[in-house]
Amino acid sequence: MNSSLPFGNTSVCVNTIESLVDSEQAVSQANKGNVDQPEKRIQRFIEAIPELLDWLEDCGRSYPWRETTDPWEVYLAEILLQRTRGDAVEKIYSDVLQKFPDPDALARTSEGEIEDLVRSLGFVNHRTRTLADVGKIFTEEFNGEIPDSVEELKKPWRVGDYSARATQLFARGQPMALVDANFARVIGRILGYEMPSQPHKSDDVYALLEALTPDDPDIARSFNLAILDLGAMVCTPKNPDCQSCPVNSACDYYDSNRSGDDSSSKESPK
């Protein structure tokens, strides 16, 4: 990646987006989610992506892990962010990095010390076990280095596709889709896509997001950050601020609710 952090390339025209996404594959996958008029929905969304990226440039959130492409700093942040708000992680992030500047330092730390450091984030036992396993595996199997594949990054206990893919995307500039409940909610609402109960385990959902993710490191970064921040700030699980949404012109959920037909919207699980 050669754009300045944190948001990647946010100045992109529709023609560029169209050349970097697989609209045919996106339509095919949209059909599997029972999207009404999938060709129209996909095209409208693609045409709205430049506005989404403009919104990110103006309104996107600033976090320290967005200011780096160091794989360890990004990977560690993704583990801390599991089921936790970014603002809570930001409060302890610098302390965690100071305590664990590399996997070797983490491996030398007792679980009690790890637990004390991450207690404020909740899910303490879960997070402590994951971090301890990261230190052990990265030190013993990778000589203290950060693995360079999604599958290897997933070796520690309870590190899944999202954390591994986010590391490859944000640290190593590999264009790839991210899928969690927030991404599923946003895309599900925009397209009217009927999301499965566990979208992060669905090959079809991944295929849809892969098709819509621009095949360019800087734009893939901005696209994913935009969806992430939109889900956190505007397209929230309850009471979404649809009037302020930069892509409401392309959104099935907005169209359905604006017409008063709430029953026809296909909202993703919360």
VENCOR-V612326 format. One record per pair of residues at least 12 apart in sequence whose C-alpha atoms are under 10 Angstrom apart, sorted by the first residue. I is the first residue (numbers start at 0). GAP is how many residues later the second one is. Records with the same first field share a line. If there is no record, write none. Layout:
I = GAP + GAP
This chain:
0 = 68 + 168 + 169 + 170 + 171 + 172 + 173 + 215 + 216 + 217 + 218 + 220
1 = 171 + 215 + 216
2 = 214 + 215 + 216
3 = 63 + 214
4 = 61 + 62 + 63 + 64 + 165 + 213 + 216 + 217
5 = 51 + 54 + 55 + 56 + 57 + 58 + 59 + 60 + 61 + 62 + 63 + 164 + 212 + 215 + 216 + 219
6 = 46 + 49 + 50 + 53 + 54 + 55 + 59 + 60 + 163 + 211 + 212 + 213 + 214 + 215 + 216 + 217 + 218 + 219
7 = 45 + 49 + 58 + 162 + 209 + 210 + 211 + 212 + 213 + 214 + 215 + 217
8 = 44 + 45 + 48 + 207 + 208 + 209 + 210 + 211 + 212 + 213 + 214
9 = 39 + 40 + 41 + 42 + 43 + 44 + 45 + 46 + 47 + 48 + 208 + 209 + 210 + 211 + 212 + 213 + 216
10 = 39 + 40 + 42 + 43 + 46 + 208 + 211
11 = 37 + 38 + 39 + 41 + 42 + 207
12 = 34 + 35 + 36 + 37 + 38
13 = 32 + 33 + 34 + 35 + 36 + 37
14 = 31 + 32 + 35
15 = 34 + 198 + 203
16 = 29 + 30 + 31 + 32 + 33 + 195 + 196 + 197 + 198 + 199 + 202
17 = 25 + 28 + 29 + 31 + 194 + 196
18 = 195 + 196
19 = 191 + 192 + 193 + 194 + 195 + 196 + 199 + 200
20 = 25 + 188 + 189 + 190 + 191 + 192 + 193 + 194 + 195
21 = 186 + 187 + 188 + 189 + 190 + 191 + 192 + 193
22 = 16 + 19 + 20 + 23 + 185 + 188 + 189
23 = 15 + 18 + 187 + 188
24 = 182 + 183 + 184 + 185 + 186 + 187
25 = 12 + 13 + 16 + 17 + 181 + 182 + 183 + 184 + 185 + 186 + 187
26 = 12 + 13 + 14 + 15 + 16 + 181 + 184 + 185
27 = 176 + 179 + 180 + 183
28 = 164 + 175 + 176 + 177 + 178 + 179 + 180 + 182
29 = 12 + 158 + 161 + 162 + 163 + 164 + 174 + 175 + 177 + 178
30 = 162 + 163
31 = 161 + 162 + 163 + 172 + 173 + 176
32 = 155 + 158 + 159 + 160 + 161 + 162 + 163 + 171 + 172 + 175 + 233
33 = 157 + 158 + 159 + 160 + 161 + 232
34 = 153 + 156 + 157 + 158 + 159 + 217 + 231
35 = 155 + 156 + 157 + 216
36 = 154 + 155
37 = 153 + 154 + 155
39 = 151 + 210
40 = 149 + 150 + 151 + 209 + 210 + 211
41 = 148 + 149 + 170 + 208
42 = 207
43 = 146 + 147 + 203 + 205 + 206 + 207
44 = 142 + 145 + 146 + 167 + 202 + 203 + 204 + 205 + 206
45 = 166 + 201 + 204
46 = 200 + 202 + 203
47 = 198 + 199 + 200 + 201 + 202 + 203
48 = 174 + 177 + 178 + 197 + 198 + 201
49 = 173 + 196 + 197
50 = 194 + 195 + 196
51 = 170 + 171 + 174 + 175 + 178 + 193 + 194 + 195 + 196
52 = 166 + 169 + 170 + 171 + 172 + 173 + 174 + 193
53 = 168 + 172 + 192
54 = 171 + 174 + 175 + 190 + 191 + 192
55 = 166 + 167 + 169 + 170 + 171 + 172 + 173 + 174 + 190
56 = 165 + 169
58 = 167 + 170 + 171 + 174
59 = 162 + 165 + 166 + 168 + 169 + 170 + 173
60 = 25 + 26 + 164 + 165 + 167 + 168 + 169 + 171 + 172
61 = 24 + 25 + 28
62 = 23 + 24 + 26 + 27 + 30
63 = 13 + 26 + 29 + 30
64 = 12 + 13 + 25 + 28 + 29 + 105 + 106
65 = 104 + 105 + 159
66 = 103
67 = 102 + 103
68 = 98 + 99 + 100 + 101 + 102 + 103 + 104
69 = 76 + 97 + 100 + 101 + 102
70 = 74 + 75 + 76 + 77 + 95 + 96 + 97 + 98 + 99 + 100 + 101
71 = 25 + 28 + 29 + 30 + 31 + 73 + 74 + 75 + 95 + 99
72 = 20 + 21 + 23 + 24 + 27 + 28 + 29 + 94 + 98
73 = 89 + 90 + 92 + 93 + 94 + 95 + 96 + 97 + 98
74 = 71 + 78 + 84 + 88 + 89 + 90 + 91 + 92 + 93 + 95 + 96
75 = 17 + 20 + 21 + 24 + 25 + 26 + 27 + 55 + 58 + 87 + 91
76 = 12 + 13 + 16 + 19 + 20 + 86 + 90
77 = 81 + 84 + 85 + 86 + 87 + 88 + 89
78 = 48 + 51 + 52 + 55 + 79 + 80 + 81 + 83 + 84 + 85
79 = 12 + 13 + 16 + 38 + 41 + 42 + 47 + 48 + 50 + 51 + 83
80 = 40 + 46 + 82
81 = 39 + 41 + 45 + 76 + 77 + 78 + 80 + 81
82 = 38 + 39 + 40
83 = 37 + 38 + 39
84 = 36 + 147
85 = 35 + 146
87 = 32 + 33 + 34
88 = 29 + 31 + 32
90 = 29 + 30
91 = 25 + 26 + 28 + 29
92 = 24 + 25
94 = 22 + 23
95 = 18 + 21 + 22
98 = 14 + 15 + 18
99 = 14 + 35
101 = 33 + 36 + 37 + 42 + 43 + 44
102 = 28 + 29 + 31 + 32 + 33 + 34 + 35 + 36 + 37 + 39 + 40 + 41 + 42 + 43
103 = 30 + 31 + 32 + 34 + 35 + 36 + 39 + 40 + 41
104 = 30 + 34 + 39
105 = 25 + 26 + 27 + 28 + 29 + 30 + 32 + 33 + 38
106 = 24 + 25 + 26 + 27 + 28 + 29 + 30 + 31 + 32 + 33 + 37
107 = 24 + 27 + 28 + 31
108 = 23 + 26
109 = 18 + 22
110 = 14 + 17 + 18 + 20 + 21
111 = 16
112 = 15
113 = 13 + 14 + 15 + 17 + 18
114 = 12 + 13 + 14 + 16 + 17
115 = 12
117 = 13
125 = 31 + 32
126 = 30 + 31
128 = 27 + 28 + 29
129 = 26 + 27 + 28 + 29
130 = 25 + 26 + 27 + 28
131 = 24 + 25
132 = 22 + 23 + 24 + 25 + 26
133 = 12 + 19 + 20 + 21 + 22 + 23 + 25
134 = 21
135 = 20
136 = 15 + 16 + 18 + 19 + 20
137 = 14 + 15 + 17 + 18
146 = 17 + 21
147 = 16 + 19 + 20 + 24
148 = 15 + 16 + 18 + 19
149 = 12 + 13 + 14 + 15 + 16 + 17 + 18
150 = 13 + 14
151 = 12
152 = 12 + 14 + 15
159 = 40 + 41
160 = 16 + 17 + 18 + 19 + 39 + 40
161 = 15 + 16 + 17 + 18 + 38
162 = 15 + 16
163 = 14
164 = 12 + 13 + 14
165 = 12 + 13 + 55 + 58
168 = 48 + 49 + 51 + 52 + 55
169 = 47 + 48 + 50 + 51 + 52 + 54 + 55
170 = 50
171 = 45
172 = 43 + 44 + 45 + 46 + 47 + 48
173 = 41 + 42 + 43 + 44 + 46 + 47
174 = 35 + 38 + 39 + 40 + 41 + 42 + 43 + 44 + 45 + 46 + 48 + 49
175 = 30 + 33 + 34 + 35 + 36 + 37 + 38 + 39 + 40 + 41 + 44 + 45 + 48
176 = 28 + 29 + 30 + 31 + 32 + 33 + 34 + 35 + 36 + 37 + 43 + 44 + 46 + 47
177 = 22 + 27 + 28 + 31 + 32 + 35 + 46 + 47 + 49 + 50
178 = 20 + 21 + 22 + 23 + 26 + 27 + 30 + 31 + 45 + 49
179 = 18 + 19 + 20 + 21 + 48
180 = 14 + 16 + 17 + 18 + 19 + 50 + 56 + 87 + 88 + 89
181 = 45 + 46 + 47 + 48 + 49 + 50 + 53 + 54 + 55 + 86 + 87 + 88
182 = 16 + 17 + 26 + 41 + 44 + 45 + 46 + 47 + 48 + 49 + 52 + 85
183 = 12 + 14 + 15 + 16 + 21 + 22 + 25 + 43 + 47 + 83 + 84 + 85 + 86
184 = 14 + 42 + 46 + 50 + 51 + 52 + 81 + 82 + 83 + 84 + 85
185 = 41 + 42 + 44 + 45 + 46 + 48 + 49 + 50 + 51 + 65 + 67 + 81 + 82
186 = 18 + 21 + 22 + 40 + 44 + 48 + 64 + 65 + 80 + 81
187 = 17 + 63 + 64 + 65 + 77 + 78 + 79 + 80 + 81
188 = 46 + 61 + 62 + 63 + 64 + 65 + 67 + 76 + 77 + 78 + 79
189 = 45 + 57 + 58 + 59 + 60 + 61 + 62 + 63 + 64 + 65 + 75 + 76 + 77
190 = 59 + 60 + 61 + 62 + 74 + 75 + 76
191 = 59 + 60 + 61 + 62 + 64 + 72 + 73 + 74 + 75 + 76
192 = 12 + 59 + 60 + 72 + 73 + 74 + 75
193 = 71 + 72 + 73 + 74 + 75
194 = 71 + 72 + 73 + 74
195 = 72 + 73
196 = 71 + 72 + 73
197 = 70 + 71
198 = 69 + 70
208 = 15
229 = 15 + 16 + 17
232 = 12
233 = 12
235 = 34
236 = 30 + 31 + 32 + 33
237 = 32
239 = 14
240 = 13
241 = 12 + 13 + 15 + 16
242 = 15
251 = 12 + 13 + 14 + 15
252 = 12 + 13 + 14
